[in-house]
Amino acid sequence: MSIDPTSISSLNSKDRLCPMEYHRNIGIAAHIDAGKTTTTERILFYTGKVHKIGEVHDGTAVTDWMAQERERGITITAAAITAQWITQKGPYAGIKHKINIIDTPGHVDFTAEVERSLRVLDGAVAVFCAVAGVQPQSETVWRQMDKYKVPRIAFINKMDRTGADFFGAVEDIRKKLGGNAMPLYLPIGAEENFSGLIDLVTMKAHIYTKSDATGSQFSEEDIPEEFIEQARGYREKLLEEIAAFDDVLAAKYLEGEEISEDEFRLGIRAATLARAFIGVIPGTAFKNKGVQKLLNAVIDFLPSPLDVPPAVGLNSEEERIEVKSDDHAKAAGLVFKLWTDPFVGKLVFFRLYSGTLSKGTAMYNPRTRKTERISRLLVIAADRREDVDMVFAGDICAVVGTKDIRTGDTLCDKSRDVILEPPSFPDPVISMSVEPNTKGDQEKLSSALQRLAEEDPTFQIKSDTETGQTIISGMGELHLDIIRDRLLREFKVAAEVGRPQIAYRETILQPAAGVGKFVRQSGGRGQYGHAEIKIEPNEKGKGYEFVNEIVGGVIPKEFIKPTEEGIREAMQNGTVAGFPVVDARVRLVFGSFHEVDSSEMAFRMAGIFAMRDAMKKADPILLEPIMGVEVETPEEYQGDVVGDLNRRRGVIQSIESKGPIVRIVANVPLETMFGYATDVRSLSKGRASYTMSPSHFDQVPASNLERIVESSTRAVART
């Protein structure tokens, strides 16, 4: 069975070079150091996009194009690139496919890059280390894929490494992530003996030629005798699983009829698109093995824009609207990333969901209610760009010429009434003060910070009105360190940062009532507002909730909203140490007004006073952010690492041995984790590594409370 290129759906425009059915938008996502960028580099080499393999450790990776990425050997910003691939077997054999690839960061500090990329992608490749299996950030990106309902396949990388365990990694996916993962290929050997793969669909072995370092040459052979029984067993399990998603396949399987290779592949595709199955491929990107099979799987099993449900948005009446992938519909797309380019200015990364877009077109932004003229359209290849005249439904591109644009904005045809669902982002967990080294740089610093905040939704800026300081907030020390480095390199602003500040929170333990009255009389018209509230603890993680229980008009409707605004304002500065209040339900139960003197301002002040009064009686407590920390260390340093975590007020959750490596999982207060990267290297002679991600908030111990309150009071008093 093969697919006829002439039978493409009428949803495709005749001007397309690549029909939508042969289009793949995929992301490469995983834990830090699992090999995402190395895998992406091999994809670019095998697809002919580059003619020399780039390496992360040499600073020559195409998708790690920022200076900071090449120096540190990590991915910081999601990089988009387009390649083409032709499979040799299966339903799509001989058809050239267009693949838009986004290589995402693995470090938790840059999780927003993964979030916004997955929002606009149709499929994903989850990369796992064959030695470490599922790691903390693997779980984070998996949850993000689940959130946006992204079909995926898995690539078990680093099969050449000592301790590589393909079947252990597959079982990790099943147990820790709840994914229905099953091998599509089996490895032939492991560690230094990893020499090829067994295709469970064709039941053939692919043996790599030892003399070819690029991995481009391999021979297709019969399965070696010692692997036949294992391959038959896994093929039977795979076939049994896939038959559940295809009635024709199930009937043939139950009746013992022969199932063709193409039928098998289409069954795997159906199960993958249903997000009920994850096909797994072993390989080693660094040693150039398995990546071509991964590319074939991307084509055979991951969705085109036509295979995923339509994008969803709301119209001006807040009714649900579907935006189908159709070249002939009115244009609509989503801005998912902004980037300041030194040559072309502001680049707006854009996924077009329906219609076509030509340069010079005016697109409507429902948020600003203004039109934006698209002066240039670009196809991005990491730090390189190519001008195009038109893009089509399903394309990912960059537009130039827009002015008032934010991440998450919808751009659509003037006559189309829709706002697409934007990506969501976590709140910052760490803050620092920042000031320029010279007074002359103050204006440059302000402008640079605003531009960086436009690019990164998890980077926030605010001015402390009490101290006059500029406070920057982000997802971690590394995040803010990169911001500081970019200020110097890209914007030529040298800045000093203060010690990191913790994003503490406050909450309440007991219900309480509060009364707020604002009365002013100065001879003429006065001010009068009176509100009574009851507050109570809300469920953990539910945040703030307001309930209006006013009856009988004791507070007129027009003053309810100002009262709530006052309550919200008071919650920004709690009574313990002045930090925002979370997880509280506030009920407005009573009040009074004056026919002449009452005003919105008076009731806003009454809301503030009522909230402050209630907070004092509600047993308020201070909460600190707790981080989930995972340390991987050689066994001989386990005692030192555990002892150090205990000294940091850490609570050990689990200790797991994987060969000579020990994985220690702990919950540790963020306050004690500053500088941990240096300390853990020192404890282990540079051999341990760790990851850290926000876990939850917990009550600050009484022994630490007084110090934090004093520190907060001094900060407010400082001028």
Summary of the structure (lengths in Angstrom):
residues: 719
radius of gyration: 28.6
end to end distance: 76.2
largest distance: 102.1
contacts: 2512
relative contact order: 0.09
helix: 31%
strand: 32%
